[in-house]
Amino acid sequence: MLKFTYTETGFHLERLAQSIDELVAWRAIVAMRVGVGVVIEPIAASFLLPADLAGLHDLEAEARRDPSEAISLCVAEEEYLEVTLRGTWISTDSQSAEGLFVTVLRDRAEFYILKCWQEAQSEVSVLKEVD
Protein backbone atom coordinates (compact mmCIF):
# COMPACT_ATOMS: atom_id res chain seq x y z
CA MET A 1 0.00 0.00 0.00
CA LEU A 2 1.17 3.53 -0.75
CA LYS A 3 0.33 6.23 1.80
CA PHE A 4 0.50 9.89 0.82
CA THR A 5 0.40 12.25 3.79
CA TYR A 6 -0.78 15.68 2.58
CA THR A 7 0.07 18.74 4.67
CA GLU A 8 -0.15 22.46 3.98
CA THR A 9 3.45 22.42 2.68
CA GLY A 10 3.30 19.37 0.39
CA PHE A 11 3.09 15.62 0.73
CA HIS A 12 5.18 12.71 1.93
CA LEU A 13 5.01 9.26 0.37
CA GLU A 14 5.72 5.93 2.02
CA ARG A 15 5.07 2.29 1.25
CA LEU A 16 3.43 0.21 3.97
CA ALA A 17 2.70 -3.50 4.41
CA GLN A 18 -0.53 -2.65 6.27
CA SER A 19 -3.84 -3.06 4.43
CA ILE A 20 -6.17 -0.17 3.65
CA ASP A 21 -8.87 -1.80 5.80
CA GLU A 22 -6.55 -1.88 8.82
CA LEU A 23 -5.47 1.73 8.31
CA VAL A 24 -9.04 2.99 7.86
CA ALA A 25 -10.25 1.08 10.94
CA TRP A 26 -7.37 2.42 13.04
CA ARG A 27 -8.02 6.02 11.88
CA ALA A 28 -11.74 5.70 12.64
CA ILE A 29 -11.02 4.37 16.14
CA VAL A 30 -8.55 7.19 16.87
CA ALA A 31 -11.04 9.80 15.59
CA MET A 32 -13.78 8.38 17.83
CA ARG A 33 -11.54 8.34 20.88
CA VAL A 34 -10.46 11.96 20.47
CA GLY A 35 -13.91 13.16 19.42
CA VAL A 36 -12.99 14.30 15.91
CA GLY A 37 -14.93 13.53 12.75
CA VAL A 38 -13.40 11.47 10.01
CA VAL A 39 -14.14 11.49 6.28
CA ILE A 40 -13.34 8.39 4.25
CA GLU A 41 -14.14 8.43 0.55
CA PRO A 42 -12.99 6.96 -2.76
CA ILE A 43 -11.11 9.53 -4.81
CA ALA A 44 -8.40 10.04 -7.42
CA ALA A 45 -5.24 11.92 -6.55
CA SER A 46 -2.55 13.31 -8.83
CA PHE A 47 1.00 14.51 -8.46
CA LEU A 48 3.77 15.61 -10.81
CA LEU A 49 7.10 13.98 -11.52
CA PRO A 50 9.91 15.46 -13.61
CA ALA A 51 9.71 13.94 -17.10
CA ASP A 52 13.45 13.22 -17.20
CA LEU A 53 13.57 10.72 -14.31
CA ALA A 54 15.41 7.51 -15.18
CA GLY A 55 12.76 5.26 -13.58
CA LEU A 56 9.79 6.67 -15.50
CA HIS A 57 10.12 4.13 -18.32
CA ASP A 58 9.63 1.29 -15.83
CA LEU A 59 6.66 3.07 -14.24
CA GLU A 60 5.05 3.69 -17.65
CA ALA A 61 5.46 0.02 -18.58
CA GLU A 62 3.93 -1.07 -15.28
CA ALA A 63 0.99 1.32 -15.72
CA ARG A 64 0.26 -0.27 -19.12
CA ARG A 65 0.24 -3.73 -17.46
CA ASP A 66 -2.29 -2.69 -14.78
CA PRO A 67 -5.65 -4.26 -15.69
CA SER A 68 -7.50 -2.27 -13.00
CA GLU A 69 -6.39 1.06 -14.49
CA ALA A 70 -5.82 2.35 -10.96
CA ILE A 71 -2.82 4.30 -12.27
CA SER A 72 -2.61 6.58 -15.26
CA LEU A 73 0.15 8.79 -16.60
CA CYS A 74 -0.06 11.77 -18.90
CA VAL A 75 2.15 14.66 -19.95
CA ALA A 76 1.22 17.67 -17.83
CA GLU A 77 3.76 20.11 -19.23
CA GLU A 78 6.87 19.69 -21.30
CA GLU A 79 8.98 19.00 -18.22
CA TYR A 80 6.50 17.04 -16.07
CA LEU A 81 4.46 13.87 -16.09
CA GLU A 82 1.22 13.73 -14.11
CA VAL A 83 0.60 10.51 -12.18
CA THR A 84 -3.03 9.89 -11.25
CA LEU A 85 -3.99 7.14 -8.81
CA ARG A 86 -7.34 5.84 -7.62
CA GLY A 87 -7.63 5.19 -3.91
CA THR A 88 -9.11 6.35 -0.61
CA TRP A 89 -8.99 9.80 1.02
CA ILE A 90 -8.98 10.00 4.82
CA SER A 91 -9.35 13.39 6.50
CA THR A 92 -11.09 15.14 9.37
CA ASP A 93 -13.07 17.39 7.02
CA SER A 94 -14.41 16.83 3.50
CA GLN A 95 -13.13 20.27 2.43
CA SER A 96 -9.65 19.90 3.92
CA ALA A 97 -6.56 19.66 1.73
CA GLU A 98 -4.75 17.93 4.58
CA GLY A 99 -5.11 14.21 5.16
CA LEU A 100 -4.09 10.81 3.89
CA PHE A 101 -4.49 9.30 0.47
CA VAL A 102 -3.94 5.54 0.31
CA THR A 103 -3.92 3.18 -2.62
CA VAL A 104 -3.06 -0.43 -3.35
CA LEU A 105 -1.38 -1.21 -6.64
CA ARG A 106 0.66 -4.09 -7.97
CA ASP A 107 3.90 -4.43 -6.00
CA ARG A 108 6.07 -3.36 -8.93
CA ALA A 109 3.92 -0.27 -9.61
CA GLU A 110 4.18 0.78 -5.96
CA PHE A 111 7.93 0.21 -6.05
CA TYR A 112 8.42 2.33 -9.20
CA ILE A 113 6.20 5.16 -7.94
CA LEU A 114 8.13 5.32 -4.66
CA LYS A 115 11.46 5.09 -6.48
CA CYS A 116 10.57 7.91 -8.91
CA TRP A 117 9.22 10.11 -6.10
CA GLN A 118 12.40 9.57 -4.04
CA GLU A 119 14.55 10.38 -7.07
CA ALA A 120 12.55 13.58 -7.65
CA GLN A 121 12.93 14.53 -3.97
CA SER A 122 16.69 14.01 -4.09
CA GLU A 123 16.92 16.28 -7.14
CA VAL A 124 14.99 18.98 -5.27
CA SER A 125 17.33 18.59 -2.25
CA VAL A 126 20.41 18.98 -4.47
CA LEU A 127 18.95 22.11 -6.05
CA LYS A 128 18.24 23.63 -2.63
CA GLU A 129 21.82 22.96 -1.52
CA VAL A 130 23.22 24.64 -4.65
CA ASP A 131 21.14 27.80 -4.09
URRA-V862948 format. One line per field, one symbol per residue. ss: DSSP state (h for helix, s for strand, l for the rest). phi: phi as a letter, one per 40 degrees, with the letter a starting at -180 (. if undefined). burial: b if it has 16 or more other C-alpha atoms within 10 Angstrom, else e. A space follows every 50 residues. Layout:
ss=???
phi=???
burial=???
This chain:
ss=lssssssllssssssllllhhhhhhhhhhhhhhhllllssssssssssss lllllhhhhhhhhhhlllllsssssssllsssssssssssslllllllss ssslllhhhhhhhhhhhhhhhhhhhhhhhhl
phi=.bbbbcbcbiabbabbccccdcccccccccccccgbcbbbacabbbabbd ccccccccccccccccccfcbbbaccadbbbcbbbcabbbacaccccbib bbabbcdcccdcccccccccccccccccccc
burial=bbbbbbeeeeeebebeeeebeeebeebbeebeeeeeebbbeeebbeebbb bebeebeebbebbeeeeeebbbbeeeeeebbbbbbbbbbbbbeeeeebbb bbbbbeeebbbbbbbbbebbeeeeeeeeeee
